Amino acid sequence: MTTPTIEESTMSRTELARAGHLRGVAGVARRLRGSGVTVGIWFWGVYALYAVGLTVGNALAGNDLEISALDVTLGAARWPMIALGVLASSGILTLHVAAGGSRRSLAEGVVRGAVVVGAGFGVVTTLALLGERLLSTSLGMTWRRLGALPFDSPLTVLGSTLAEALVLTTYILVGACIGLGFTHTGAWGTLLIVPLALPAVLADLATRSGVIGTIANIELVPDLEHAEVPPSEGLATLLIGLGGAALAAVLAAVVLRALLRTAPVRAA
């Protein structure tokens, strides 16, 4: 039996460390994906009942709903994403480190999981909007987005799907950052919510959706009583939305990595 050389021993340790890192990343991402599936089943199940009931109810009453039932909620899918992000960072930080995981593997796992969950929710959002439009038009009602990005051709539908995926990914990462803000400062973390939420604000503004994006695009025409948020048009608007949403997601990931480097690990 030969004794391993220094190079072989170093390589073995490096490979073991790499394998451990990958296991940590996969474990965190898997946990986030599993939670995302659970949240998705509940959220979209309730949404389906709400959207169908609202649309059919207005049709039976002889009303024209006009605006997407989902858009009327001003991006309701964003809020469970924030809660998911909080649990994915501060909620498992202590257990992850105690199990031998690194802060870097936790950050990478949260980002990977957020991308997958965001993509899944983005696709389901588009399917929900297409279903809404089909139901509304089949009942003789008009249908349009409340602001948001263009949604009138296969290309813009695809672009809107990608943009929504990036927005929801950003919200998960922002939730993770907010959770770590409380981990760093305790109750004083409340003061960090606004600055840590800036990537989410950027995502909303770029895609003209959510609470901030909708409010920012209100047009007082001709006065406050007739204020509305007109639908957006043009390829340039779509590209700006995609670029802004991508930038917001990257910014949130960078902030998350920075916060995790110095987050205190408290006893479970």
Backbone as CSV, one residue per row, in Angstrom:
resi,resn,N_x,N_y,N_z,CA_x,CA_y,CA_z,C_x,C_y,C_z
1,MET,0.855,-1.196,0.000,0.000,0.000,0.000,0.887,1.241,0.000
2,THR,0.644,2.114,-0.973,1.471,3.313,-1.098,0.869,4.466,-0.319
3,THR,1.715,5.344,0.175,1.275,6.536,0.893,0.939,7.632,-0.102
4,PRO,-0.210,8.278,0.035,-0.572,9.334,-0.898,0.442,10.470,-0.865
5,THR,0.706,11.035,-2.031,1.596,12.189,-2.093,0.878,13.418,-1.557
6,ILE,1.665,14.483,-1.339,1.065,15.732,-0.847,0.050,16.245,-1.857
7,GLU,0.399,16.140,-3.165,-0.505,16.623,-4.203,-1.805,15.835,-4.201
8,GLU,-1.683,14.487,-4.038,-2.883,13.654,-4.029,-3.748,13.943,-2.812
9,SER,-3.117,14.154,-1.663,-3.876,14.466,-0.452,-4.592,15.797,-0.581
10,THR,-3.893,16.788,-1.149,-4.494,18.108,-1.341,-5.672,18.025,-2.295
11,MET,-5.487,17.251,-3.384,-6.558,17.093,-4.355,-7.757,16.407,-3.720
12,SER,-7.493,15.405,-2.886,-8.582,14.693,-2.233,-9.366,15.615,-1.318
13,ARG,-8.656,16.424,-0.547,-9.343,17.368,0.343,-10.147,18.375,-0.456
14,THR,-9.575,18.832,-1.580,-10.275,19.792,-2.426,-11.546,19.189,-3.008
15,GLU,-11.445,17.944,-3.458,-12.605,17.270,-4.023,-13.689,17.037,-2.973
16,LEU,-13.264,16.660,-1.752,-14.230,16.458,-0.681,-14.934,17.770,-0.318
17,ALA,-14.139,18.855,-0.253,-14.724,20.160,0.054,-15.700,20.578,-1.033
18,ARG,-15.321,20.327,-2.290,-16.189,20.674,-3.416,-17.482,19.872,-3.379
19,ALA,-17.367,18.580,-3.093,-18.555,17.730,-3.013,-19.467,18.176,-1.875
20,GLY,-18.852,18.532,-0.734,-19.636,19.015,0.390,-20.355,20.315,0.067
21,HIS,-19.665,21.190,-0.650,-20.265,22.462,-1.054,-21.467,22.225,-1.959
22,LEU,-21.301,21.343,-2.937,-22.382,21.062,-3.876,-23.576,20.427,-3.173
23,ARG,-23.303,19.559,-2.198,-24.404,18.956,-1.436,-25.165,20.021,-0.656
24,GLY,-24.410,20.965,-0.073,-25.055,22.040,0.666,-25.923,22.902,-0.224
25,VAL,-25.407,23.257,-1.408,-26.167,24.067,-2.360,-27.435,23.331,-2.790
26,ALA,-27.273,22.055,-3.138,-28.415,21.262,-3.604,-29.469,21.109,-2.517
27,GLY,-29.016,20.926,-1.257,-29.953,20.757,-0.159,-30.796,22.006,0.078
28,VAL,-30.153,23.164,0.061,-30.880,24.423,0.270,-31.841,24.682,-0.888
29,ALA,-31.350,24.490,-2.119,-32.188,24.716,-3.296,-33.391,23.774,-3.285
30,ARG,-33.155,22.513,-2.905,-34.243,21.532,-2.870,-35.297,21.918,-1.834
31,ARG,-34.832,22.401,-0.681,-35.779,22.809,0.362,-36.611,24.005,-0.104
32,LEU,-35.973,24.939,-0.775,-36.689,26.120,-1.261,-37.686,25.731,-2.352
33,ARG,-37.282,24.824,-3.229,-38.193,24.375,-4.293,-39.413,23.666,-3.701
34,GLY,-39.163,22.818,-2.696,-40.275,22.111,-2.064,-41.260,23.071,-1.413
35,SER,-40.727,24.086,-0.732,-41.604,25.089,-0.107,-42.347,25.873,-1.175
36,GLY,-41.662,26.147,-2.297,-42.298,26.874,-3.394,-43.465,26.108,-3.982
37,VAL,-43.328,24.791,-4.093,-44.420,23.968,-4.626,-45.632,24.037,-3.684
38,THR,-45.373,23.921,-2.377,-46.466,23.987,-1.407,-47.179,25.334,-1.464
39,VAL,-46.393,26.416,-1.479,-46.974,27.762,-1.561,-47.743,27.922,-2.866
40,GLY,-47.178,27.407,-3.953,-47.819,27.540,-5.252,-49.163,26.846,-5.325
41,ILE,-49.256,25.648,-4.755,-50.522,24.911,-4.783,-51.615,25.693,-4.064
42,TRP,-51.275,26.205,-2.882,-52.262,26.976,-2.119,-52.606,28.298,-2.807
43,PHE,-51.571,29.032,-3.231,-51.825,30.354,-3.811,-52.636,30.249,-5.099
44,TRP,-52.190,29.408,-6.021,-52.867,29.341,-7.315,-54.222,28.652,-7.207
45,GLY,-54.392,27.772,-6.226,-55.710,27.179,-6.009,-56.724,28.236,-5.577
46,VAL,-56.326,29.067,-4.616,-57.207,30.149,-4.155,-57.428,31.157,-5.272
47,TYR,-56.362,31.483,-6.001,-56.496,32.443,-7.106,-57.492,31.953,-8.157
48,ALA,-57.440,30.667,-8.515,-58.335,30.133,-9.541,-59.793,30.318,-9.138
49,LEU,-60.099,30.022,-7.862,-61.466,30.216,-7.379,-61.869,31.683,-7.436
50,TYR,-60.932,32.548,-7.025,-61.204,33.993,-7.019,-61.419,34.528,-8.433
51,ALA,-60.515,34.173,-9.364,-60.577,34.722,-10.715,-61.811,34.243,-11.458
52,VAL,-62.102,32.944,-11.362,-63.278,32.409,-12.051,-64.555,32.983,-11.443
53,GLY,-64.609,33.032,-10.113,-65.787,33.585,-9.457,-66.011,35.046,-9.815
54,LEU,-64.936,35.835,-9.831,-65.055,37.259,-10.147,-65.488,37.463,-11.590
55,THR,-64.889,36.715,-12.509,-65.205,36.873,-13.923,-66.633,36.424,-14.228
56,VAL,-66.992,35.233,-13.791,-68.334,34.712,-14.059,-69.392,35.543,-13.340
57,GLY,-69.094,35.967,-12.112,-70.043,36.785,-11.369,-70.348,38.094,-12.070
58,ASN,-69.320,38.741,-12.600,-69.536,39.993,-13.338,-70.301,39.748,-14.632
59,ALA,-70.019,38.619,-15.296,-70.725,38.306,-16.535,-72.212,38.092,-16.266
60,LEU,-72.534,37.360,-15.192,-73.937,37.105,-14.852,-74.668,38.389,-14.455
61,ALA,-73.895,39.333,-13.865,-74.496,40.610,-13.455,-74.573,41.611,-14.601
62,GLY,-74.052,41.229,-15.764,-74.083,42.120,-16.917,-73.009,43.181,-16.893
63,ASN,-71.967,42.979,-16.078,-70.869,43.951,-15.996,-69.717,43.536,-16.906
64,ASP,-68.882,44.489,-17.247,-67.680,44.200,-18.027,-66.485,44.375,-17.105
65,LEU,-65.814,43.280,-16.770,-64.698,43.346,-15.821,-63.543,44.185,-16.371
66,GLU,-63.274,44.094,-17.653,-62.251,44.864,-18.377,-60.823,44.489,-18.014
67,ILE,-60.468,44.624,-16.742,-59.070,44.459,-16.319,-58.846,43.059,-15.757
68,SER,-57.664,42.524,-15.983,-57.288,41.205,-15.479,-57.559,41.074,-13.980
69,ALA,-58.168,39.964,-13.600,-58.445,39.721,-12.182,-57.145,39.627,-11.392
70,LEU,-56.097,39.068,-12.004,-54.809,38.958,-11.319,-54.181,40.328,-11.124
71,ASP,-54.258,41.171,-12.147,-53.660,42.502,-12.039,-54.377,43.370,-11.011
72,VAL,-55.670,43.117,-10.825,-56.427,43.887,-9.837,-55.842,43.681,-8.439
73,THR,-55.221,42.526,-8.199,-54.619,42.252,-6.885,-53.250,42.914,-6.735
74,LEU,-52.773,43.614,-7.766,-51.491,44.333,-7.739,-50.314,43.426,-7.390
75,GLY,-50.264,42.281,-8.066,-49.125,41.389,-7.894,-49.138,40.620,-6.590
76,ALA,-50.278,40.002,-6.271,-50.411,39.304,-4.992,-49.395,38.173,-4.837
77,ALA,-48.927,37.594,-5.935,-47.974,36.482,-5.837,-46.642,36.912,-5.239
78,ARG,-46.375,38.200,-5.212,-45.102,38.688,-4.691,-44.968,38.475,-3.181
79,TRP,-46.061,38.603,-2.453,-45.964,38.595,-0.988,-45.598,37.230,-0.419
80,PRO,-46.173,36.119,-0.885,-45.679,34.834,-0.371,-44.235,34.555,-0.774
81,MET,-43.769,35.192,-1.848,-42.374,35.017,-2.243,-41.434,35.645,-1.218
82,ILE,-41.834,36.788,-0.670,-41.014,37.429,0.367,-40.929,36.533,1.601
83,ALA,-42.079,35.985,2.019,-42.089,35.087,3.183,-41.232,33.858,2.924
84,LEU,-41.286,33.343,1.715,-40.476,32.183,1.339,-38.992,32.513,1.447
85,GLY,-38.620,33.711,1.020,-37.230,34.132,1.094,-36.730,34.278,2.522
86,VAL,-37.577,34.805,3.402,-37.203,34.960,4.812,-36.891,33.594,5.420
87,LEU,-37.757,32.627,5.159,-37.554,31.285,5.716,-36.334,30.603,5.105
88,ALA,-36.032,30.932,3.851,-34.923,30.277,3.158,-33.561,30.792,3.586
89,SER,-33.509,31.912,4.250,-32.206,32.450,4.667,-32.051,32.382,6.172
90,SER,-32.651,33.311,6.868,-32.490,33.346,8.323,-33.099,32.130,8.989
91,GLY,-34.149,31.563,8.393,-34.832,30.439,9.015,-33.997,29.177,9.079
92,ILE,-33.049,28.995,8.135,-32.258,27.758,8.136,-30.759,28.025,8.285
93,LEU,-30.382,29.276,8.510,-28.954,29.614,8.616,-28.259,28.800,9.698
94,THR,-28.824,28.789,10.909,-28.182,28.092,12.024,-28.073,26.593,11.754
95,LEU,-29.158,25.986,11.278,-29.148,24.547,11.008,-28.178,24.201,9.882
96,HIS,-28.116,25.050,8.871,-27.232,24.799,7.732,-25.769,24.824,8.166
97,VAL,-25.400,25.830,8.941,-24.012,25.942,9.412,-23.691,24.831,10.400
98,ALA,-24.644,24.502,11.285,-24.421,23.435,12.271,-24.212,22.087,11.581
99,ALA,-24.836,21.910,10.415,-24.698,20.648,9.687,-23.429,20.602,8.845
100,GLY,-22.612,21.649,8.936,-21.347,21.674,8.203,-21.392,22.451,6.914
101,GLY,-22.530,23.063,6.614,-22.642,23.856,5.396,-21.981,25.210,5.552
102,SER,-21.581,25.798,4.445,-20.947,27.116,4.471,-21.963,28.204,4.136
103,ARG,-21.602,29.425,4.471,-22.459,30.553,4.114,-22.554,30.693,2.594
104,ARG,-21.439,30.379,1.916,-21.440,30.487,0.452,-22.399,29.476,-0.174
105,SER,-22.425,28.265,0.347,-23.341,27.260,-0.203,-24.792,27.630,0.083
106,LEU,-25.033,28.274,1.241,-26.389,28.720,1.556,-26.820,29.800,0.572
107,ALA,-25.935,30.759,0.303,-26.263,31.838,-0.639,-26.539,31.275,-2.027
108,GLU,-25.670,30.389,-2.493,-25.855,29.824,-3.833,-27.123,28.974,-3.904
109,GLY,-27.402,28.238,-2.826,-28.605,27.418,-2.800,-29.871,28.259,-2.842
110,VAL,-29.873,29.365,-2.091,-31.041,30.253,-2.095,-31.232,30.858,-3.484
111,VAL,-30.152,31.291,-4.110,-30.262,31.895,-5.440,-30.777,30.868,-6.455
112,ARG,-30.217,29.668,-6.434,-30.667,28.637,-7.386,-32.127,28.270,-7.154
113,GLY,-32.484,28.094,-5.901,-33.871,27.769,-5.600,-34.811,28.888,-5.999
114,ALA,-34.388,30.133,-5.759,-35.222,31.282,-6.106,-35.450,31.375,-7.610
115,VAL,-34.414,31.077,-8.377,-34.546,31.119,-9.840,-35.564,30.082,-10.317
116,VAL,-35.494,28.873,-9.766,-36.417,27.810,-10.177,-37.852,28.140,-9.764
117,VAL,-38.044,28.563,-8.510,-39.390,28.907,-8.033,-39.931,30.108,-8.804
118,GLY,-39.078,31.123,-9.025,-39.507,32.286,-9.782,-39.918,31.921,-11.192
119,ALA,-39.159,31.033,-11.833,-39.487,30.597,-13.191,-40.815,29.846,-13.212
120,GLY,-41.005,28.972,-12.228,-42.258,28.221,-12.160,-43.459,29.137,-11.978
121,PHE,-43.342,30.085,-11.053,-44.434,31.024,-10.819,-44.638,31.934,-12.037
122,GLY,-43.558,32.273,-12.726,-43.690,33.109,-13.914,-44.493,32.415,-15.000
123,VAL,-44.220,31.130,-15.216,-44.967,30.360,-16.222,-46.435,30.229,-15.821
124,VAL,-46.684,29.908,-14.546,-48.071,29.751,-14.092,-48.818,31.081,-14.182
125,THR,-48.130,32.183,-13.895,-48.761,33.504,-14.014,-49.231,33.750,-15.437
126,THR,-48.382,33.435,-16.408,-48.756,33.634,-17.806,-49.933,32.739,-18.192
127,LEU,-49.899,31.479,-17.757,-51.013,30.571,-18.050,-52.310,31.091,-17.419
128,ALA,-52.202,31.647,-16.216,-53.386,32.209,-15.551,-53.938,33.397,-16.329
129,LEU,-53.051,34.261,-16.809,-53.497,35.423,-17.575,-54.143,35.009,-18.898
130,LEU,-53.543,34.035,-19.565,-54.124,33.545,-20.820,-55.482,32.896,-20.561
131,GLY,-55.581,32.165,-19.451,-56.863,31.560,-19.101,-57.918,32.602,-18.800
132,GLU,-57.516,33.654,-18.079,-58.425,34.768,-17.795,-58.938,35.389,-19.082
133,ARG,-58.012,35.670,-19.990,-58.391,36.323,-21.245,-59.369,35.459,-22.047
134,LEU,-59.089,34.154,-22.096,-59.968,33.246,-22.827,-61.356,33.202,-22.193
135,LEU,-61.402,33.121,-20.853,-62.692,33.073,-20.162,-63.474,34.365,-20.359
136,SER,-62.791,35.502,-20.210,-63.471,36.795,-20.341,-64.027,37.003,-21.738
137,THR,-63.209,36.747,-22.746,-63.660,36.966,-24.133,-64.756,35.975,-24.511
138,SER,-64.698,34.756,-23.962,-65.746,33.782,-24.281,-67.088,34.174,-23.670
139,LEU,-67.048,34.988,-22.618,-68.264,35.476,-21.975,-68.691,36.836,-22.519
140,GLY,-68.003,37.295,-23.574,-68.369,38.555,-24.218,-67.849,39.794,-23.531
141,MET,-66.859,39.642,-22.648,-66.302,40.795,-21.947,-64.949,41.170,-22.542
142,THR,-64.531,42.405,-22.322,-63.197,42.835,-22.749,-62.197,42.464,-21.662
143,TRP,-60.919,42.436,-22.053,-59.875,42.051,-21.105,-58.596,42.770,-21.466
144,ARG,-57.932,43.327,-20.474,-56.626,43.955,-20.687,-55.831,43.926,-19.403
145,ARG,-54.506,44.125,-19.545,-53.632,44.206,-18.377,-53.767,45.579,-17.726
146,LEU,-53.488,45.628,-16.446,-53.443,46.898,-15.724,-51.998,47.368,-15.754
147,GLY,-51.665,48.174,-16.772,-50.276,48.571,-16.958,-49.486,47.374,-17.435
148,ALA,-48.496,46.943,-16.657,-47.666,45.768,-16.954,-46.964,45.915,-18.299
149,LEU,-46.319,44.844,-18.750,-45.614,44.862,-20.030,-46.566,44.428,-21.139
150,PRO,-46.216,44.706,-22.397,-47.086,44.297,-23.509,-47.394,42.806,-23.449
151,PHE,-48.639,42.455,-23.830,-49.088,41.067,-23.711,-50.017,40.728,-24.884
152,ASP,-49.626,41.192,-26.072,-50.543,41.080,-27.208,-50.018,40.252,-28.374
153,SER,-48.914,39.540,-28.199,-48.365,38.704,-29.262,-47.550,37.581,-28.613
154,PRO,-47.270,36.521,-29.364,-46.459,35.438,-28.774,-45.129,35.923,-28.210
155,LEU,-44.479,36.877,-28.905,-43.199,37.392,-28.437,-43.349,38.146,-27.123
156,THR,-44.355,39.008,-27.024,-44.534,39.785,-25.795,-45.026,38.914,-24.643
157,VAL,-45.805,37.878,-24.946,-46.232,36.947,-23.905,-45.022,36.216,-23.338
158,LEU,-44.118,35.792,-24.231,-42.888,35.129,-23.784,-42.029,36.082,-22.961
159,GLY,-41.907,37.325,-23.440,-41.122,38.320,-22.711,-41.721,38.623,-21.348
160,SER,-43.039,38.707,-21.278,-43.705,38.966,-19.998,-43.502,37.813,-19.028
161,THR,-43.484,36.583,-19.556,-43.242,35.419,-18.707,-41.856,35.493,-18.075
162,LEU,-40.858,35.798,-18.891,-39.484,35.902,-18.384,-39.365,37.044,-17.385
163,ALA,-40.002,38.179,-17.694,-39.937,39.327,-16.789,-40.578,38.997,-15.446
164,GLU,-41.729,38.327,-15.466,-42.406,37.965,-14.221,-41.565,36.977,-13.415
165,ALA,-40.904,36.049,-14.106,-40.022,35.105,-13.413,-38.900,35.847,-12.707
166,LEU,-38.323,36.844,-13.366,-37.248,37.629,-12.762,-37.751,38.454,-11.586
167,VAL,-38.960,39.001,-11.725,-39.540,39.788,-10.631,-39.744,38.918,-9.396
168,LEU,-40.325,37.749,-9.580,-40.601,36.873,-8.438,-39.316,36.318,-7.829
169,THR,-38.325,36.060,-8.678,-37.010,35.659,-8.161,-36.442,36.775,-7.284
170,THR,-36.568,38.007,-7.763,-36.088,39.160,-6.997,-36.787,39.250,-5.650
171,TYR,-38.093,39.033,-5.641,-38.841,39.132,-4.388,-38.418,38.056,-3.384
172,ILE,-38.125,36.860,-3.877,-37.633,35.817,-2.967,-36.299,36.238,-2.358
173,LEU,-35.411,36.749,-3.198,-34.094,37.174,-2.718,-34.204,38.373,-1.778
174,VAL,-35.122,39.278,-2.075,-35.343,40.421,-1.189,-35.860,39.931,0.163
175,GLY,-36.765,38.950,0.138,-37.240,38.372,1.397,-36.101,37.774,2.198
176,ALA,-35.191,37.089,1.504,-34.027,36.508,2.176,-33.160,37.604,2.797
177,CYS,-32.987,38.704,2.072,-32.192,39.830,2.593,-32.862,40.462,3.812
178,ILE,-34.173,40.613,3.766,-34.895,41.201,4.891,-34.773,40.302,6.126
179,GLY,-34.891,38.991,5.928,-34.730,38.066,7.039,-33.352,38.176,7.663
180,LEU,-32.333,38.298,6.833,-30.966,38.441,7.344,-30.760,39.798,8.005
181,GLY,-31.504,40.796,7.556,-31.424,42.103,8.204,-31.847,42.015,9.660
182,PHE,-32.899,41.242,9.927,-33.334,41.034,11.314,-32.333,40.171,12.068
183,THR,-31.704,39.212,11.371,-30.690,38.382,12.011,-29.510,39.233,12.467
184,HIS,-29.150,40.225,11.675,-28.031,41.108,11.999,-28.358,42.044,13.161
185,THR,-29.547,42.636,13.125,-29.830,43.753,14.034,-31.009,43.535,14.971
186,GLY,-31.624,42.356,14.937,-32.776,42.130,15.807,-33.950,42.995,15.384
187,ALA,-34.653,43.559,16.362,-35.840,44.364,16.081,-35.523,45.586,15.222
188,TRP,-34.264,46.046,15.294,-33.877,47.203,14.490,-33.884,46.871,12.992
189,GLY,-34.024,45.584,12.669,-34.080,45.186,11.266,-35.252,45.799,10.531
190,THR,-36.258,46.238,11.294,-37.406,46.906,10.669,-36.958,48.126,9.869
191,LEU,-35.935,48.825,10.372,-35.438,50.019,9.696,-34.737,49.680,8.379
192,LEU,-34.351,48.416,8.218,-33.627,48.011,7.014,-34.562,47.530,5.904
193,ILE,-35.849,47.368,6.222,-36.772,46.816,5.237,-36.815,47.661,3.968
194,VAL,-36.920,48.977,4.127,-37.037,49.848,2.948,-35.794,49.801,2.068
195,PRO,-34.579,50.018,2.610,-33.407,49.949,1.726,-33.189,48.556,1.123
196,LEU,-33.469,47.502,1.893,-33.278,46.149,1.369,-34.320,45.797,0.308
197,ALA,-35.447,46.504,0.319,-36.512,46.233,-0.657,-36.321,46.996,-1.968
198,LEU,-35.266,47.789,-2.080,-35.070,48.594,-3.295,-34.993,47.756,-4.581
199,PRO,-34.350,46.575,-4.576,-34.377,45.769,-5.803,-35.806,45.403,-6.225
200,ALA,-36.686,45.136,-5.260,-38.075,44.824,-5.583,-38.778,46.034,-6.184
201,VAL,-38.480,47.210,-5.646,-39.050,48.450,-6.194,-38.585,48.641,-7.638
202,LEU,-37.302,48.401,-7.896,-36.767,48.516,-9.249,-37.465,47.538,-10.188
203,ALA,-37.680,46.304,-9.734,-38.356,45.306,-10.563,-39.776,45.742,-10.907
204,ASP,-40.496,46.283,-9.923,-41.861,46.753,-10.164,-41.888,47.913,-11.153
205,LEU,-40.989,48.864,-10.957,-40.968,50.034,-11.843,-40.626,49.629,-13.272
206,ALA,-39.662,48.723,-13.425,-39.235,48.319,-14.767,-40.337,47.579,-15.502
207,THR,-41.100,46.761,-14.771,-42.140,45.960,-15.418,-43.528,46.601,-15.332
208,ARG,-43.634,47.784,-14.740,-44.903,48.516,-14.645,-45.973,47.679,-13.939
209,SER,-45.555,46.875,-12.975,-46.490,45.983,-12.300,-46.304,46.056,-10.796
210,GLY,-47.135,45.293,-10.053,-47.039,45.353,-8.604,-47.582,46.671,-8.081
211,VAL,-47.489,46.857,-6.780,-48.031,48.079,-6.166,-47.293,49.320,-6.658
212,ILE,-45.966,49.306,-6.566,-45.179,50.479,-6.935,-45.274,50.771,-8.432
213,GLY,-45.148,49.735,-9.257,-45.204,49.943,-10.700,-46.539,50.453,-11.167
214,THR,-47.611,49.977,-10.555,-48.955,50.423,-10.942,-49.174,51.882,-10.544
215,ILE,-48.816,52.216,-9.297,-49.004,53.597,-8.824,-48.182,54.572,-9.670
216,ALA,-46.950,54.174,-10.023,-46.063,55.061,-10.779,-46.590,55.361,-12.179
217,ASN,-47.469,54.497,-12.704,-47.944,54.678,-14.074,-49.396,55.125,-14.167
218,ILE,-49.955,55.589,-13.042,-51.320,56.122,-13.069,-51.345,57.415,-13.877
219,GLU,-52.307,57.527,-14.768,-52.492,58.751,-15.556,-53.793,59.421,-15.135
220,LEU,-53.714,60.676,-14.751,-54.884,61.442,-14.319,-55.542,62.075,-15.541
221,VAL,-56.233,61.255,-16.299,-56.844,61.726,-17.553,-58.349,61.490,-17.506
222,PRO,-59.162,62.544,-17.573,-58.749,63.960,-17.548,-58.579,64.513,-16.137
223,ASP,-58.974,63.727,-15.117,-58.845,64.198,-13.741,-58.712,62.990,-12.815
224,LEU,-58.633,63.251,-11.521,-58.436,62.189,-10.541,-59.562,61.155,-10.583
225,GLU,-60.768,61.617,-10.822,-61.915,60.706,-10.836,-61.821,59.684,-11.966
226,HIS,-61.144,60.063,-13.043,-61.024,59.169,-14.197,-59.598,58.623,-14.355
227,ALA,-58.857,58.610,-13.263,-57.482,58.114,-13.331,-57.465,56.647,-13.738
228,GLU,-56.472,56.255,-14.516,-56.337,54.865,-14.931,-54.879,54.528,-15.219
229,VAL,-54.589,53.261,-15.309,-53.250,52.792,-15.679,-53.362,52.147,-17.056
230,PRO,-52.936,52.840,-18.100,-53.097,52.310,-19.449,-52.163,51.137,-19.725
231,PRO,-52.563,50.237,-20.608,-51.668,49.132,-20.966,-50.450,49.661,-21.713
232,SER,-49.327,48.981,-21.583,-48.099,49.434,-22.247,-47.995,48.828,-23.634
233,GLU,-47.183,49.443,-24.463,-47.016,48.988,-25.837,-45.561,49.116,-26.252
234,GLY,-45.188,48.363,-27.275,-43.881,48.528,-27.896,-42.814,47.572,-27.397
235,LEU,-41.924,47.205,-28.324,-40.817,46.302,-28.002,-39.831,46.960,-27.039
236,ALA,-39.639,48.273,-27.173,-38.706,48.976,-26.291,-39.145,48.864,-24.832
237,THR,-40.449,48.992,-24.583,-40.975,48.869,-23.224,-40.705,47.483,-22.660
238,LEU,-40.880,46.467,-23.515,-40.622,45.090,-23.090,-39.154,44.879,-22.748
239,LEU,-38.261,45.386,-23.594,-36.825,45.209,-23.364,-36.364,45.948,-22.113
240,ILE,-36.913,47.145,-21.895,-36.568,47.896,-20.686,-37.040,47.136,-19.450
241,GLY,-38.232,46.557,-19.536,-38.750,45.779,-18.421,-37.887,44.574,-18.109
242,LEU,-37.479,43.863,-19.155,-36.624,42.688,-18.968,-35.266,43.077,-18.381
243,GLY,-34.690,44.143,-18.926,-33.385,44.587,-18.429,-33.442,45.039,-16.992
244,GLY,-34.478,45.807,-16.651,-34.618,46.283,-15.276,-34.862,45.152,-14.299
245,ALA,-35.685,44.167,-14.704,-35.971,43.031,-13.829,-34.719,42.182,-13.620
246,ALA,-33.925,41.988,-14.679,-32.681,41.219,-14.558,-31.698,41.927,-13.634
247,LEU,-31.582,43.239,-13.787,-30.694,44.019,-12.929,-31.131,43.930,-11.470
248,ALA,-32.438,43.980,-11.229,-32.960,43.897,-9.863,-32.616,42.554,-9.235
249,ALA,-32.751,41.466,-10.000,-32.444,40.133,-9.477,-30.961,40.000,-9.128
250,VAL,-30.097,40.516,-9.999,-28.650,40.457,-9.745,-28.292,41.284,-8.509
251,LEU,-28.866,42.456,-8.397,-28.599,43.330,-7.253,-29.026,42.657,-5.949
252,ALA,-30.202,42.024,-5.957,-30.682,41.342,-4.750,-29.762,40.184,-4.378
253,ALA,-29.259,39.458,-5.383,-28.348,38.335,-5.111,-27.034,38.824,-4.510
254,VAL,-26.528,39.943,-5.001,-25.280,40.512,-4.480,-25.454,40.941,-3.019
255,VAL,-26.570,41.595,-2.725,-26.839,42.034,-1.351,-26.982,40.828,-0.431
256,LEU,-27.654,39.789,-0.896,-27.816,38.575,-0.099,-26.459,37.973,0.250
257,ARG,-25.590,37.876,-0.730,-24.254,37.300,-0.492,-23.489,38.128,0.545
258,ALA,-23.584,39.443,0.443,-22.875,40.316,1.383,-23.419,40.162,2.800
259,LEU,-24.729,40.068,2.942,-25.329,39.932,4.269,-24.991,38.590,4.905
260,LEU,-24.954,37.532,4.093,-24.673,36.211,4.634,-23.244,36.073,5.137
261,ARG,-22.331,36.836,4.579,-20.921,36.731,4.990,-20.732,37.067,6.462
262,THR,-21.544,37.979,6.956,-21.337,38.431,8.337,-22.535,38.162,9.243
263,ALA,-23.529,37.403,8.749,-24.704,37.138,9.568,-24.335,36.311,10.784
264,PRO,-24.731,36.717,11.992,-24.417,35.943,13.200,-25.225,34.651,13.238
265,VAL,-24.607,33.587,13.689,-25.283,32.298,13.827,-25.686,32.130,15.273
266,ARG,-26.973,32.135,15.521,-27.470,32.045,16.891,-27.803,30.603,17.234
267,ALA,-27.771,30.302,18.503,-28.077,28.938,18.960,-29.518,28.589,18.618
268,ALA,-29.703,27.375,18.102,-31.067,26.950,17.731,-31.892,26.662,18.968
